[in-house]
Amino acid sequence: MAMCKLSIRALAFCVSGALLSSCIAKADEVKVMISGRFASAYRELGSQFEEASGRKLITVWGPAVGTAANAIPARLARGESVDVLIVVGYALDEQIYAGKVLPDSKVDLARSAIGMVVREGTTKPDISSADALRRALLAAKSVVYPDSPSGVYVGDELFRRLGIAGPMGSKSRMLQVAQVADAVANGESEIGIQEIVELLPVKGVTVVGSLPAEVQRYTVFSGGIATNAKNPPGAEALIHFLSSPDAASAISRSGLEPLSAMPAK
């Protein structure tokens, strides 16, 4: 009987120890939902965060908008738990308005600039000013841009602001996002205009630079803490790290521009 009681106590101790270990492990996990062009920087910085903090990141990828089953808004609407959201700024604002993200937790992490590419080995045109960009586009035989919000800006607004909407109409065209730099690399088009973060990984092209400030259109990527976060301290630590000076180099290497560690307005 004594041995039986001892065995029961030992079993209970083992079970409670296992449950405690499981709880500790869960407490050290930070679940992240992420979408968009911050992904490259996140992959590098995520491992750095895990090593420095001892926490484990559980990452879920999906579209920042839309109603597809794997889209982040749909996941949140189903009540799926998450600690941190990292998406394009306007999509995070929508989740704040929906009550899914804490308003005061929003931090702008990086911004994505629109730039230009030419085929590798060809002369890079001067695009240092709006006038220089206008001359470069008028001199080009063909221009391509993506079927994305930044591409819509190029086709509908940039050319008009530069006063060249008429001439560009006959020699510019919109392509799928993944095809723009490839079209330049294989010689189908002389110039490509797209977000630099999307251009850098493509071989066979040279990034000329960002569009001049007076006609630039940035896309901002932001992070925020979910209202149903199970690990708020871990979530706060991750956002602090991603917006710190320690993260700036990796963000820059990915083609994005790091932003200061200040709460978004």
C-alpha positions as CSV (number, residue, x, y, z in Angstrom):
1,M,0.0,0.0,0.0
2,A,2.8,2.4,0.9
3,M,4.5,1.6,-2.4
4,C,1.2,2.3,-4.2
5,K,0.8,5.7,-2.5
6,L,4.4,6.5,-3.3
7,S,3.9,5.6,-7.0
8,I,0.8,7.8,-7.2
9,R,2.6,10.7,-5.6
10,A,5.5,10.3,-8.0
11,L,3.1,10.1,-11.0
12,A,1.3,13.2,-9.8
13,F,4.6,15.0,-9.4
14,C,5.7,14.0,-12.9
15,V,2.4,15.1,-14.4
16,S,2.4,18.5,-12.6
17,G,6.0,19.0,-13.7
18,A,5.2,18.2,-17.3
19,L,2.3,20.6,-17.2
20,L,4.5,23.3,-15.6
21,S,7.1,22.8,-18.3
22,S,4.4,23.1,-21.0
23,C,3.1,26.3,-19.5
24,I,6.6,27.8,-19.3
25,A,7.2,26.8,-22.9
26,K,3.9,28.4,-24.0
27,A,4.7,31.5,-22.1
28,D,8.0,31.8,-24.0
29,E,6.2,31.5,-27.4
30,V,5.3,34.6,-29.4
31,K,2.8,34.0,-32.2
32,V,3.2,36.4,-35.2
33,M,0.9,36.9,-38.1
34,I,2.8,38.6,-41.0
35,S,2.2,39.6,-44.6
36,G,4.0,41.6,-47.2
37,R,7.4,42.8,-48.0
38,F,8.8,43.0,-44.4
39,A,9.1,39.2,-44.7
40,S,12.8,39.1,-45.8
41,A,13.9,41.3,-42.9
42,Y,11.7,39.4,-40.4
43,R,13.3,36.1,-41.4
44,E,16.7,37.4,-40.5
45,L,15.7,39.3,-37.5
46,G,13.4,36.6,-36.1
47,S,16.3,34.2,-35.5
48,Q,18.3,37.0,-33.8
49,F,15.4,37.8,-31.5
50,E,15.0,34.1,-30.6
51,E,18.7,33.8,-29.8
52,A,18.8,37.0,-27.8
53,S,15.5,36.6,-25.8
54,G,15.2,32.9,-25.4
55,R,11.7,33.1,-26.8
56,K,10.3,31.1,-29.7
57,L,8.5,32.7,-32.6
58,I,5.5,30.9,-34.1
59,T,4.9,32.5,-37.5
60,V,1.7,32.4,-39.6
61,W,1.9,33.8,-43.1
62,G,-1.1,35.2,-45.0
63,P,-2.6,38.1,-47.0
64,A,-3.0,41.3,-45.1
65,V,-6.4,41.9,-46.6
66,G,-9.2,39.9,-48.1
67,T,-11.6,37.1,-47.2
68,A,-9.6,34.0,-48.1
69,A,-9.4,31.4,-45.4
70,N,-5.7,32.1,-44.8
71,A,-6.1,35.9,-44.9
72,I,-5.1,37.6,-41.6
73,P,-8.5,39.4,-41.3
74,A,-10.4,36.1,-41.7
75,R,-8.2,34.4,-39.1
76,L,-8.8,37.2,-36.6
77,A,-12.5,37.2,-37.3
78,R,-12.6,33.4,-36.5
79,G,-11.0,34.3,-33.1
80,E,-7.6,32.8,-33.9
81,S,-5.2,33.9,-31.2
82,V,-2.1,35.9,-32.0
83,D,0.4,38.1,-30.2
84,V,1.8,40.3,-32.9
85,L,0.6,41.5,-36.3
86,I,3.1,42.8,-38.9
87,V,1.4,44.1,-42.0
88,V,1.1,47.1,-44.2
89,G,0.1,50.1,-42.1
90,Y,-3.4,50.7,-43.5
91,A,-4.2,47.0,-42.9
92,L,-3.1,47.3,-39.3
93,D,-5.3,50.4,-38.9
94,E,-8.3,48.4,-40.1
95,Q,-7.7,45.8,-37.4
96,I,-7.3,48.5,-34.8
97,Y,-10.7,49.9,-35.9
98,A,-12.1,46.4,-35.7
99,G,-10.9,46.0,-32.1
100,K,-8.4,43.3,-32.9
101,V,-5.2,45.3,-32.2
102,L,-4.4,47.6,-29.3
103,P,-4.3,51.2,-30.7
104,D,-1.4,52.4,-28.5
105,S,0.7,49.4,-29.6
106,K,1.1,50.4,-33.2
107,V,4.7,51.0,-34.3
108,D,5.9,51.8,-37.8
109,L,8.8,49.5,-38.5
110,A,10.0,50.3,-42.1
111,R,8.9,51.9,-45.3
112,S,9.2,50.7,-48.9
113,A,10.3,53.1,-51.6
114,I,9.5,52.9,-55.3
115,G,12.6,52.6,-57.4
116,M,13.9,52.0,-60.9
117,V,15.8,49.1,-62.5
118,V,17.6,48.7,-65.8
119,R,19.1,45.7,-67.4
120,E,22.5,44.7,-65.9
121,G,25.4,46.1,-67.8
122,T,23.5,49.0,-69.3
123,T,23.9,52.7,-68.4
124,K,22.0,53.9,-65.4
125,P,19.9,57.0,-66.1
126,D,19.9,60.1,-63.9
127,I,16.8,60.1,-61.7
128,S,18.1,62.4,-59.0
129,S,15.3,65.0,-59.5
130,A,11.8,65.1,-60.9
131,D,13.1,66.8,-64.0
132,A,15.8,64.1,-64.5
133,L,13.3,61.3,-64.0
134,R,11.0,62.9,-66.6
135,R,13.9,63.1,-69.1
136,A,14.8,59.4,-68.4
137,L,11.3,58.2,-68.9
138,L,10.8,60.2,-72.1
139,A,14.1,58.8,-73.5
140,A,13.2,55.2,-72.7
141,K,11.7,53.0,-75.4
142,S,9.6,51.0,-73.0
143,V,8.6,51.0,-69.3
144,V,6.9,48.4,-67.1
145,Y,5.4,48.7,-63.6
146,P,3.4,46.2,-61.4
147,D,-0.3,45.5,-60.9
148,S,-0.1,46.6,-57.3
149,P,-1.0,49.8,-55.4
150,S,2.5,51.2,-56.1
151,G,2.0,50.4,-59.8
152,V,-1.4,52.0,-59.9
153,Y,0.3,55.1,-58.5
154,V,2.9,55.0,-61.3
155,G,0.4,54.6,-64.1
156,D,-2.4,56.8,-62.8
157,E,-0.5,59.6,-60.9
158,L,3.3,59.6,-61.4
159,F,3.2,60.1,-65.1
160,R,0.5,62.7,-64.8
161,R,2.5,64.6,-62.1
162,L,5.5,64.6,-64.4
163,G,3.5,65.9,-67.3
164,I,4.2,62.9,-69.5
165,A,1.0,60.9,-69.3
166,G,0.4,61.2,-73.0
167,P,3.8,60.0,-74.2
168,M,4.0,57.2,-71.6
169,G,0.6,55.8,-72.6
170,S,2.0,54.2,-75.7
171,K,5.2,52.8,-74.3
172,S,4.4,51.7,-70.8
173,R,2.4,48.8,-69.5
174,M,1.4,47.1,-66.3
175,L,2.6,43.5,-65.5
176,Q,2.2,41.1,-62.6
177,V,4.4,42.0,-59.7
178,A,6.8,39.1,-60.2
179,Q,7.2,39.9,-63.9
180,V,8.4,43.5,-63.9
181,A,12.2,42.9,-63.1
182,D,12.2,39.8,-65.3
183,A,10.9,41.8,-68.2
184,V,13.8,44.2,-67.8
185,A,16.4,41.4,-67.3
186,N,15.4,39.6,-70.5
187,G,15.3,42.8,-72.6
188,E,11.6,43.0,-73.1
189,S,11.5,46.4,-71.4
190,E,14.2,49.1,-71.0
191,I,13.0,50.3,-67.6
192,G,11.1,48.8,-64.7
193,I,9.5,50.9,-61.9
194,Q,8.6,49.0,-58.7
195,E,9.2,48.9,-55.0
196,I,12.9,48.3,-54.4
197,V,12.4,45.5,-51.9
198,E,10.7,43.5,-54.8
199,L,13.5,44.4,-57.3
200,L,16.6,43.5,-55.3
201,P,16.3,39.7,-55.3
202,V,16.1,39.6,-59.1
203,K,19.2,38.7,-61.1
204,G,20.1,40.4,-64.3
205,V,19.0,43.9,-63.3
206,T,20.6,46.9,-61.7
207,V,18.8,49.1,-59.3
208,V,19.2,52.7,-60.4
209,G,17.9,54.1,-57.1
210,S,14.7,55.4,-55.5
211,L,12.4,57.9,-57.2
212,P,13.1,61.5,-56.1
213,A,11.5,62.6,-52.9
214,E,9.1,65.0,-54.6
215,V,7.4,62.2,-56.5
216,Q,8.0,59.3,-54.1
217,R,5.2,57.2,-52.7
218,Y,6.1,55.0,-49.7
219,T,4.4,51.9,-48.3
220,V,4.8,51.7,-44.5
221,F,4.9,48.4,-42.6
222,S,3.8,48.4,-39.0
223,G,3.6,46.1,-36.0
224,G,1.0,45.9,-33.3
225,I,-0.1,43.8,-30.3
226,A,-3.4,41.9,-30.7
227,T,-6.1,42.4,-28.1
228,N,-6.3,38.7,-27.5
229,A,-2.5,38.3,-27.1
230,K,-1.6,35.5,-24.8
231,N,2.0,36.7,-24.3
232,P,1.9,40.6,-24.2
233,P,5.4,40.9,-22.7
234,G,6.8,38.8,-25.5
235,A,4.9,40.7,-28.1
236,E,6.1,44.0,-26.8
237,A,9.7,42.7,-26.7
238,L,9.5,41.6,-30.3
239,I,8.1,44.9,-31.6
240,H,10.7,46.8,-29.5
241,F,13.5,44.7,-31.1
242,L,12.2,45.1,-34.7
243,S,12.0,48.9,-34.3
244,S,15.4,49.3,-32.5
245,P,18.7,50.4,-34.1
246,D,19.9,46.8,-33.8
247,A,17.4,45.8,-36.5
248,A,18.2,48.7,-38.9
249,S,21.0,46.9,-40.9
250,A,18.9,43.9,-41.7
251,I,16.0,46.0,-42.7
252,S,18.2,48.1,-45.0
253,R,19.7,45.0,-46.6
254,S,16.2,43.7,-47.5
255,G,15.6,46.9,-49.5
256,L,13.4,48.6,-47.0
257,E,14.1,51.8,-45.1
258,P,14.1,51.4,-41.3
259,L,12.0,53.9,-39.3
260,S,12.6,55.3,-35.8
261,A,11.4,53.4,-32.7
262,M,8.6,55.9,-32.1
263,P,4.9,55.0,-31.8
264,A,3.0,55.5,-35.0
265,K,0.7,58.6,-35.1
